[in-house]
């Protein structure tokens, strides 16, 4: 009996090891481009085009990073990206959380159609909307304006924000709000004191998505912004590609600097995601 019982355990252990190995291999494949980007940013210029390629450097240098940060439009591009990213996240959350609450809590004519429209907007290709959006913003005098870029990004961020937060609101028992209103809170007070704190995981997840999309978006920013002092970091990276060739060291250093704010933001809020999920584990 002991030998029979050990066989399934061994087979299960082998399957677990294979699954772990495949998971580690997948993670390594996904992480390798990031590793190569950082490695290229800190290796000497002579090693960048070495053949065969070297997977480590014995002489790390910050020359490429200093050269990238010393470019004329670096800090103005960072400022523009911060303004666009922050504005997109804040406005999308302010509007999205109210719209999601209305869709999840109130019954009104056309609610299902509204949700379907929200999902349908996500299927519209971006390339098909560039010209209409440019003409619309041109008529409103918002081309070459960070405000115009933020409003354009909201067209694509708000549907996902509303759809995602709607699921979080629907998962919060309505009895909690009713209990708060019995204790004297208004509906707005119950939303602020009860529902909003429990929405922390959804708010953080949505803010991460909105920030990543706004920070990395290139096509719309390239079309709508023409002034050098208003261009975002995604456009700034293209400056390292000239008719004389590509400065791979500075380009990879710039890409690493561009990715850092999003990574830092995620590291700051990831604990809040876990804490919010634990706080939201209530029994209805």
Residue, then its C-alpha position, 0 to 999 in steps of 0.5 A: x500500500x505504501x508503494x502504491x500511495x507513493x507512485x501518484x505523489x511522485x508523478x504529481x511531483x514530476x508534473x509540478x517540476x515540469x510546470x515550474x520549469x516551463x514557468x521559469x523558462x517563460x519568465x526568462x524569455x519575457x525578461x531577456x529583452x529587458x535585461x538586454x536593454x539595461x545591459x546595452x545601457x551600461x556597457x561600453x560602446x565598443x561592446x555593443x556591436x561585438x560579435x559574438x555578442x557578450x551577455x555581460x560586461x566587465x566594465x559597466x559605465x554610465x556614459x550613455x545614461x549621462x549623454x541621454x539625460x544631457x540631451x536638450x529635450x530630456x527634461x521637457x519631455x519628462x515634464x510633458x509625460x508626467x503632466x499627460x500621465x497624471x492628468x489622464x489617470x486623475x481625470x479617468x478615475x474621477x469620471x470612471x468611478x462615478x460612471x461605474x458606480x452609476x452603471x453598477x448600482x442604478x437601473x436605467x433604460x439602456x444600461x446593457x446597451x451602454x456597457x456593450x458600447x463601452x466594450x465596442x469602443x475598445x475594438x476600434x483600431x487607433x489608426x482609423x481615428x487619428x485623422x478624425x481626432x486631429x481634425x476635431x482637435x484642430x477645430x477646437x484649437x487643441x492641437x500641439x497642446x497637452x490638454x488635447x492629448x489628455x482628452x484624446x487619451x481619455x477617449x480610449x482610457x475611460x471605457x476600460x476604466x468604467x468597465x473594470x471598476x463596474x465589476x469591482x463596484x458590483x462585487x461590493x455588497x450593497x448591504x454595506x451601503x444600506x447599513x451606512x445609510x441606516x446609521x445616518x449617512x447620505x448615499x454620497x456619504x456611504x459611497x465615500x466612507x464605505x464603497x470608495x475604500x473597498x474600491x482601492x484594488x480597482x482604483x490602483x489597477x486602473x491607474x496602473x493601466x492608464x499610466x502605462x498606456x499614457x506614458x508609452x503611447x507614441x502615435x497620437x502624441x507624435x501626430x498631435x504634438x509638434x513643439x519640441x518642449x511639449x513632446x513626450x518621452x516616447x517621442x524623445x526616444x526617436x531623437x537617437x535615430x538619425x540619418x547617420x545611424x542609431x545611437x544604441x547606447x543612448x537609445x537603450x539608456x533612454x528607454x531604461x530611464x523611460x521605463x523607470x517611473x512606471x516600474x517605481x509607481x508599480x512597486x509603490x502601489x503593489x502593496x496597496x493592491x494586496x492590502x485592498x484585496x484583503x480589506x475587500x474580502x467581506x462577507x455579504 
